[in-house]
């Protein structure tokens, strides 16, 4: 507000100017509006490009998934044509080896600390912890 033209308990008439408002802030806001609009348009364009890129990535992933399915079907057909012989025995051997090694390492590394903790008293165990 630049100027107040009435006082408390003044009688005002219809159409009388009571306050003169400053327009500097409004003028500044009007001057900034085109810049804000340009920024908003740029964000819209950037978002549209991001959506387009995401759709292209999705299409590539869908193509890859369908290709994997086709390769799997082809491998299954070749297995059937070969009389059921499959090359998956290597995977089974590797899996069995991994399970054996993990249990061989896991059982002793859990058993010996538990046995030692069971031999000492509760107070002693808490003191060492």
C-alpha positions in Angstrom: 0.0 0.0 0.0 1.3 3.3 -1.0 -1.2 5.6 0.6 -4.3 5.2 2.9 -6.9 8.0 2.1 -9.4 7.3 4.9 -9.1 7.1 8.6 -11.0 5.1 11.3 -14.7 6.1 11.5 -14.5 8.2 8.4 -17.7 8.2 6.3 -16.9 7.0 2.8 -18.9 7.5 -0.3 -19.6 5.0 -3.1 -16.7 5.0 -5.6 -14.3 6.8 -3.2 -10.7 5.7 -3.3 -9.7 4.4 0.1 -6.3 3.0 -0.6 -3.6 3.4 -3.3 -1.9 0.2 -3.9 1.7 -0.1 -5.1 2.1 -1.9 -8.4 5.8 -2.5 -8.4 5.5 -6.1 -7.1 2.8 -6.9 -9.7 4.9 -5.3 -12.4 7.9 -7.4 -11.4 5.8 -10.5 -11.4 4.4 -9.7 -14.9 8.0 -9.3 -16.1 9.0 -12.7 -14.7 6.0 -14.5 -16.1 7.4 -15.2 -19.6 10.6 -16.6 -18.0 8.6 -18.9 -15.7 6.5 -20.0 -18.7 9.6 -20.8 -20.6 11.0 -22.9 -17.7 7.7 -24.8 -17.4 7.7 -25.5 -21.2 11.2 -26.8 -21.0 10.3 -29.1 -18.1 7.4 -30.4 -20.1 9.7 -31.1 -23.1 12.2 -32.8 -20.8 9.5 -35.0 -19.2 8.2 -35.9 -22.7 11.7 -36.9 -23.7 12.1 -39.0 -20.5 8.8 -40.8 -21.2 9.9 -41.5 -24.8 13.2 -42.9 -23.5 11.5 -45.1 -21.0 9.2 -46.4 -23.6 12.1 -47.3 -25.9 13.8 -49.0 -23.0 10.7 -51.0 -22.2 10.4 -52.0 -25.9 14.1 -53.2 -25.8 13.4 -55.2 -22.6 10.3 -56.8 -24.1 12.2 -57.7 -27.2 15.0 -59.2 -25.0 12.4 -61.2 -23.0 10.7 -62.6 -26.1 14.1 -63.5 -27.5 15.0 -65.4 -24.3 11.7 -67.2 -24.5 12.4 -68.2 -28.1 15.9 -69.4 -27.2 14.5 -71.4 -24.3 11.9 -73.0 -26.6 14.6 -73.7 -29.2 16.8 -75.4 -26.6 13.8 -77.5 -25.4 13.1 -78.6 -28.9 16.7 -79.5 -29.5 16.7 -81.5 -26.2 13.6 -83.4 -27.4 15.2 -84.1 -30.8 18.3 -85.4 -29.1 16.3 -88.0 -27.2 16.2 -86.0 -23.9 19.9 -85.5 -23.5 20.5 -82.2 -21.9 23.5 -80.1 -21.3 22.3 -79.0 -17.8 24.4 -81.6 -16.0 27.2 -79.0 -15.6 24.8 -76.7 -13.9 23.6 -79.5 -11.6 27.2 -80.5 -10.7 28.1 -76.8 -10.0 25.1 -76.4 -7.8 25.8 -79.6 -5.9 29.4 -78.5 -5.4 28.3 -75.1 -4.1 25.8 -76.7 -1.6 28.5 -79.1 -0.4 31.1 -76.4 0.2 28.7 -74.1 1.9 27.5 -76.7 4.3 31.1 -77.9 4.9 32.1 -74.4 5.9 28.9 -73.3 7.6 28.4 -76.2 10.0 31.8 -76.0 11.8 31.8 -72.2 11.8 28.5 -72.3 13.7 29.1 -75.4 15.8 32.4 -74.6 17.5 31.6 -71.1 18.8 28.3 -72.5 20.1 30.0 -75.3 21.9 32.5 -73.0 23.5 29.7 -70.6 24.6 27.8 -73.5 26.1 30.8 -74.6 28.2 31.3 -71.2 29.9 28.9 -69.7 32.4 26.3 -66.9 31.5 28.1 -64.2 33.5 31.5 -65.1 31.9 30.0 -65.1 28.4 28.4 -61.7 29.0 31.7 -60.3 30.4 33.6 -61.4 27.2 30.9 -59.9 24.9 
